[in-house]
């Protein structure tokens, strides 16, 4: 049976425990991708170059925000799964 859940951000979902676990897995993948990007920010494929400038395609603050967003959502889902 689906239950209604609301993240601290205000975003809400209706999900079964299995769907919550699937969502948690999806968010874990997103988190790992952003962590990999963060550690590779200086690699050539993530740096834009041209006419005397050189800048990362992703700002450190953007990656920090995305990492915290998915960590927070995973923590909330873990709490919901423990209650169910």
C-alpha positions in Angstrom: 0.0 0.0 0.0 1.3 3.4 -0.9 1.9 6.0 1.7 2.4 9.8 1.4 5.8 11.2 2.2 7.1 14.8 2.2 10.7 15.7 1.9 12.0 18.6 4.0 12.2 20.6 0.7 8.4 20.3 0.4 8.5 17.8 -2.5 6.1 15.0 -1.8 5.7 11.5 -3.2 3.3 8.5 -2.8 5.2 5.3 -2.6 5.3 1.7 -1.3 8.3 0.6 0.7 9.6 -1.1 -2.4 9.3 2.1 -4.5 11.0 4.0 -1.7 13.9 1.6 -1.8 14.1 1.9 -5.6 14.1 5.7 -5.3 16.8 5.5 -2.6 19.0 3.4 -5.0 18.4 5.9 -7.8 19.4 8.8 -5.5 22.5 6.8 -4.3 23.6 6.5 -8.0 23.1 10.3 -8.5 25.1 11.0 -5.4 28.0 8.8 -6.5 28.0 10.5 -9.9 28.2 13.9 -8.3 31.0 12.8 -6.0 32.9 11.4 -9.0 32.4 14.7 -10.8 33.6 16.6 -7.8 36.8 14.6 -7.6 37.4 15.1 -11.4 36.6 18.8 -11.7 40.1 19.6 -13.0 40.2 16.8 -15.6 40.3 17.9 -19.2 36.8 16.6 -20.1 35.3 18.8 -17.4 37.2 22.0 -18.1 36.0 24.5 -20.7 38.9 26.4 -22.5 38.9 29.2 -24.9 40.3 32.7 -25.7 42.5 32.9 -22.7 40.1 31.6 -20.1 39.9 28.2 -18.4 36.9 27.3 -16.2 35.3 24.2 -14.9 32.1 23.2 -16.5 30.5 22.7 -13.0 31.0 25.1 -10.2 32.1 23.8 -6.8 29.0 25.3 -5.2 26.7 23.6 -7.7 28.3 20.2 -7.0 28.2 20.8 -3.2 24.5 21.7 -3.4 23.7 18.6 -5.4 25.7 16.3 -3.1 24.0 17.7 -0.1 20.6 17.5 -1.8 20.9 13.7 -2.5 22.5 13.0 0.9 19.6 14.7 2.6 17.0 12.8 0.5 18.7 9.5 1.2 18.7 10.2 4.9 15.0 11.0 4.9 14.2 7.9 2.9 16.2 5.8 5.3 14.2 7.2 8.2 10.9 6.5 6.4 12.0 2.9 5.7 12.9 2.3 9.3 9.4 3.5 10.4 7.6 1.2 7.9 
